Structures are given as C-alpha cells and as structure tokens.
C-alpha cells in the first residue's frame, strides 16, 4: 500500500473513532438528562421535566423510553397533541412498547379520539409480556364508557379488576375500576348495581372519598336515607374541603329538614 493510501486509511479510522466517541458521549448525556427529566416527572415538576427531556432528545432522539417520557411530560403540561406525537415516536421505535401504547391511548381519549384510543389500548394488550395490562383495561373501560358502550365498558372494568386483584401494587386500579363501574351504573340508572360496585370500592379502599359520594347518591335514588347520610358523613370526614363534601353537606341538611 502506498504511503498516500496508508494516510487515507489512517484518516478514515481516526474519523470513525472520533464519531463513535462523539455518539457515545451524546448517548451518555442523553441518559443523564433523561434521568433528571424522569425524576422531575415523579415530583410532578412538569416544566423542569420537559426541559431536561428536550435536552436529552437533542442528543439522542431515537430512544423509545425517552420519547415515552417526553410524552408524559407533554401530557403533564396539558399539551396533549404533542404528547400524542411523542408516544407515536416511541411505539414506532419499539412496536411492542405496551406502556407507550397505553399512554398513547390515554392521550387520544383525552382529546376525544376514542376509536384511536381503543386501537392503542388493544395494541398494548397484544403483548403477552406486558406487566400491567390491568391499567390498559381500566383505560379501555373509560374510553368505552365515553362512547356510551356500557356493556363493554363494564366488562373492561371487570377485566381490570380480575387482573389487578392478586397484585398488591395494583390495588389502586381495583378501587378506581369499581368506582368508575359504579359511575357507569349510576348513569344507566342501575342503582342496585351501582351500590354493589361502589360498596366494593370503599371496602377495599376505605379512605377513597369519591365512591362514598356516589354511594350516597345511589342510596338516595333507592330511598335509603339513613345509608345516604352515613356515606355523606364519610365524604365529609375524608375530604372535608372537596366539592363532593360540599354537595353532601347540602344533601344532609336537606334530608334533616325533610325528616323533621
């Protein structure tokens, strides 16, 4: 090999080594900023989370986990359409990324695109290795309820409950699913079914105020004034400054006056 060719080969090798070093540094910096972004997301510091994650994206935008976290930051800032685009990038980079599919579905549902939301939830559930499918089923129930598909919504909530019940870390899903199922039955004027679902919610999560408020309303519809007042008292005890507590206070006052 001539000296000139040797020189060219050496130059190419040096350039390749330099590029590899630069890429590795960029990935390292992106990982650092991503960790900072996620830490701020956990603390609900949405603006700082977004700031750090955008810095990470500048350095390594082709990372599915980063794009999912970026979507969460946009969603936290109520920039739902930007969140959708970030989640789309995440699942394009990693098609079996169930958490990102679930987040995408939730974002679609937030902007009223329920068909797209249901498609995304189903994509999340296709992955047999998805660790928390109960969360996608819960969200799917909400989307179906928003479309007034009560039968399938109730079934989705049941599925969420059955999957979450054996998992202590998913107890919140069980209670929220029972509460939302109760709300669904209230909307459809199936008050006895509402009492059953809401009763399960407060039994499993006795410090969860919202189902007590709905339970009070259900009891009123069934003419059970004593039980309605007792449920209202629980709301006022658990969340005295909430809108539900204020509404319950008016109900209790009305019932007391009527009962005199």
C-alpha positions as CSV (number, residue, x, y, z in Angstrom):
1,X,0.0,0.0,0.0
2,X,1.4,3.4,-0.9
3,X,2.1,6.0,1.7
4,X,-0.8,8.1,0.4
5,X,-3.3,5.2,0.7
6,X,-2.0,4.4,4.2
7,X,-2.5,8.0,5.2
8,X,-6.1,7.9,3.9
9,X,-6.8,4.7,5.7
10,X,-5.5,6.2,8.9
11,X,-7.6,9.3,8.5
12,X,-10.7,7.2,7.9
13,X,-10.0,5.2,11.1
14,X,-9.4,8.3,13.1
15,X,-12.7,9.9,11.9
16,X,-14.6,6.7,12.6
17,X,-13.1,6.5,16.1
18,X,-14.0,10.2,16.7
19,X,-17.6,9.7,15.5
20,X,-18.0,6.7,17.8
21,X,-16.7,8.7,20.7
22,X,-19.0,11.6,19.9
23,X,-22.0,9.3,19.6
24,X,-21.2,7.6,22.9
25,X,-20.9,10.9,24.6
26,X,-24.2,12.1,23.2
27,X,-25.9,8.9,24.4
28,X,-24.4,9.3,27.8
29,X,-25.5,12.9,28.1
30,X,-29.0,11.9,26.9
31,X,-29.2,9.3,29.6
32,X,-28.2,11.8,32.2
33,X,-30.8,14.3,31.1
34,X,-33.5,11.6,30.8
35,X,-32.9,10.6,34.4
36,X,-33.2,14.2,35.5
37,X,-36.4,14.5,33.5
38,X,-38.0,11.4,34.9
39,X,-37.0,12.4,38.5
40,X,-38.9,15.7,37.9
41,X,-41.9,13.9,36.4
42,X,-42.1,11.8,39.6
43,X,-42.1,15.0,41.6
44,X,-44.8,16.5,39.2
45,X,-42.4,19.3,38.3
46,X,-43.7,19.3,34.7
47,X,-41.8,22.2,33.3
48,X,-38.3,21.1,34.5
49,X,-39.1,17.6,33.4
50,X,-39.8,18.8,29.9
51,X,-36.7,21.0,29.9
52,X,-34.4,18.1,30.7
53,X,-36.1,15.6,28.4
54,X,-35.9,18.1,25.4
55,X,-32.1,18.3,26.1
56,X,-32.0,14.5,26.1
57,X,-33.9,14.5,22.8
58,X,-31.3,16.8,21.2
59,X,-28.6,14.3,21.9
60,X,-30.4,11.0,21.2
61,X,-34.0,11.4,19.9
62,X,-34.2,7.8,18.6
63,X,-34.8,6.3,22.0
64,X,-38.2,4.8,22.7
65,X,-38.0,5.2,26.5
66,X,-37.1,8.9,26.1
67,X,-39.9,9.5,23.7
68,X,-42.4,7.9,26.1
69,X,-41.1,10.0,29.0
70,X,-41.3,13.1,26.7
71,X,-44.9,12.2,26.0
72,X,-45.6,12.0,29.8
73,X,-44.0,15.5,30.2
74,X,-46.1,17.0,27.4
75,X,-49.2,15.4,28.9
76,X,-48.3,16.7,32.3
77,X,-48.2,20.2,30.7
78,X,-51.6,19.5,29.1
79,X,-50.0,19.6,25.6
80,X,-51.9,16.5,24.6
81,X,-51.3,16.6,20.9
82,X,-47.6,17.0,21.4
83,X,-47.8,14.1,23.8
84,X,-49.5,12.0,21.1
85,X,-46.7,12.7,18.7
86,X,-44.1,11.7,21.2
87,X,-45.9,8.5,22.1
88,X,-46.2,7.7,18.4
89,X,-42.4,8.0,18.0
90,X,-41.9,5.7,21.0
91,X,-44.1,2.9,19.5
92,X,-42.6,3.4,16.1
93,X,-39.1,2.9,17.6
94,X,-40.3,-0.1,19.7
95,X,-43.6,-1.6,18.4
96,X,-44.1,-3.9,21.5
97,X,-43.8,-1.0,23.9
98,X,-47.1,-1.6,25.8
99,X,-46.6,1.2,28.3
100,X,-46.3,3.7,25.5
101,X,-49.3,2.3,23.6
102,X,-51.3,2.6,26.8
103,X,-50.1,6.2,27.3
104,X,-50.9,6.9,23.6
105,X,-54.4,5.6,24.1
106,X,-55.0,7.7,27.2
107,X,-53.8,10.8,25.3
108,X,-56.2,10.0,22.4
109,X,-59.0,9.6,24.8
110,X,-58.3,12.9,26.5
111,X,-58.8,14.7,23.1
112,X,-61.9,12.7,22.4
113,X,-60.4,10.4,19.7
114,X,-61.9,7.3,21.3
115,X,-61.6,5.0,18.2
116,X,-57.8,5.7,18.1
117,X,-57.7,5.3,21.9
118,X,-59.2,1.8,21.7
119,X,-56.9,0.8,18.9
120,X,-53.9,1.9,21.0
121,X,-55.2,0.0,24.1
122,X,-55.6,-3.1,22.1
123,X,-52.1,-2.8,20.8
124,X,-50.8,-2.5,24.4
125,X,-52.7,-5.7,25.3
126,X,-51.4,-7.7,22.3
127,X,-48.0,-8.0,24.2
128,X,-48.2,-11.1,26.4
129,X,-45.2,-9.8,28.3
130,X,-47.0,-6.5,29.3
131,X,-46.5,-6.4,33.1
132,X,-49.6,-4.2,33.9
133,X,-52.4,-5.0,31.4
134,X,-54.9,-4.1,34.1
135,X,-54.1,-0.4,33.5
136,X,-54.9,-0.7,29.8
137,X,-58.1,-2.5,30.6
138,X,-59.1,0.3,33.0
139,X,-58.4,3.0,30.4
140,X,-60.2,0.9,27.8
141,X,-63.2,0.9,30.1
142,X,-63.1,4.7,30.3
143,X,-63.0,5.1,26.6
144,X,-65.9,2.6,26.1
145,X,-67.9,4.4,28.7
146,X,-67.2,7.7,27.0
147,X,-68.7,6.2,23.8
148,X,-71.7,5.1,25.8
149,X,-70.9,1.4,25.3
150,X,-71.9,0.5,28.8
151,X,-71.9,-3.3,28.4
152,X,-68.4,-3.5,27.0
153,X,-67.2,-0.8,29.4
154,X,-68.4,-2.7,32.4
155,X,-66.7,-5.9,31.1
156,X,-63.5,-4.0,30.6
157,X,-63.6,-2.8,34.2
158,X,-64.3,-6.4,35.4
159,X,-61.2,-7.5,33.4
160,X,-59.1,-4.8,35.0
161,X,-60.3,-5.8,38.5
162,X,-59.6,-9.5,37.9
163,X,-56.1,-8.9,36.7
164,X,-55.2,-6.3,39.4
165,X,-56.8,-8.1,42.4
166,X,-53.9,-10.5,43.0
167,X,-51.3,-7.7,42.8
168,X,-50.9,-5.6,45.9
169,X,-49.2,-2.9,43.9
170,X,-52.3,-2.6,41.7
171,X,-54.8,-2.1,44.4
172,X,-55.4,1.5,43.1
173,X,-56.6,0.0,39.8
174,X,-59.1,-2.3,41.6
175,X,-60.6,0.6,43.6
176,X,-60.7,3.0,40.6
177,X,-62.3,0.4,38.4
178,X,-65.0,-0.4,40.9
179,X,-65.7,3.4,41.4
180,X,-65.9,4.0,37.6
181,X,-68.0,1.0,37.1
182,X,-70.3,2.4,39.8
183,X,-70.5,5.7,38.0
184,X,-71.4,3.8,34.8
185,X,-74.3,2.1,36.6
186,X,-75.4,5.4,38.1
187,X,-75.5,6.9,34.6
188,X,-77.6,4.0,33.4
189,X,-79.9,4.2,36.4
190,X,-78.9,0.7,37.6
191,X,-78.7,1.8,41.2
192,X,-78.5,-1.6,42.9
193,X,-75.6,-2.5,40.6
194,X,-74.0,0.9,41.5
195,X,-74.3,0.2,45.2
196,X,-72.6,-3.2,44.7
197,X,-69.6,-1.7,42.7
198,X,-69.2,1.3,44.9
199,X,-69.5,-0.8,48.0
200,X,-66.6,-2.9,46.8
201,X,-64.6,0.2,46.2
202,X,-65.0,1.6,49.7
203,X,-64.5,-1.9,51.2
204,X,-61.1,-2.3,49.5
205,X,-60.1,1.4,49.8
206,X,-61.9,2.8,52.9
207,X,-60.0,6.1,52.6
208,X,-61.1,6.8,49.0
209,X,-63.7,9.5,49.3
210,X,-65.2,9.7,45.7
211,X,-67.0,6.3,45.8
212,X,-68.7,7.3,49.1
213,X,-70.1,10.4,47.4
214,X,-71.5,8.3,44.6
215,X,-72.7,5.7,47.0
216,X,-74.7,8.4,48.9
217,X,-76.4,9.4,45.6
218,X,-77.2,5.8,44.8
219,X,-78.7,5.2,48.2
220,X,-80.8,8.4,47.8
221,X,-82.1,7.0,44.5
222,X,-83.1,3.8,46.2
223,X,-84.9,5.7,49.0
224,X,-82.3,4.7,51.7
225,X,-81.9,8.0,53.5
226,X,-80.0,6.7,56.5
227,X,-77.4,5.0,54.4
228,X,-77.1,8.1,52.2
229,X,-76.4,10.2,55.2
230,X,-73.8,7.8,56.5
231,X,-72.0,7.7,53.2
232,X,-72.1,11.6,53.1
233,X,-70.6,11.7,56.6
234,X,-67.7,9.6,55.3
235,X,-67.0,12.0,52.5
236,X,-67.0,15.0,54.8
237,X,-64.6,13.1,57.1
238,X,-62.2,12.0,54.4
239,X,-62.2,15.1,52.1
240,X,-63.8,18.0,54.0
241,X,-62.7,20.6,51.5
242,X,-63.8,18.8,48.4
243,X,-66.7,19.6,46.1
244,X,-68.2,16.2,47.0
245,X,-68.2,17.1,50.7
246,X,-69.9,20.4,50.0
247,X,-72.6,18.6,47.9
248,X,-73.0,16.1,50.6
249,X,-73.5,18.8,53.2
250,X,-76.3,20.2,51.2
251,X,-77.9,16.8,50.9
252,X,-77.6,16.0,54.6
253,X,-79.1,19.4,55.5
254,X,-82.0,18.8,53.1
255,X,-82.7,15.4,54.5
256,X,-82.5,16.6,58.1
257,X,-85.0,19.4,57.3
258,X,-87.3,17.0,55.4
259,X,-87.1,14.5,58.2
260,X,-88.3,16.8,60.9
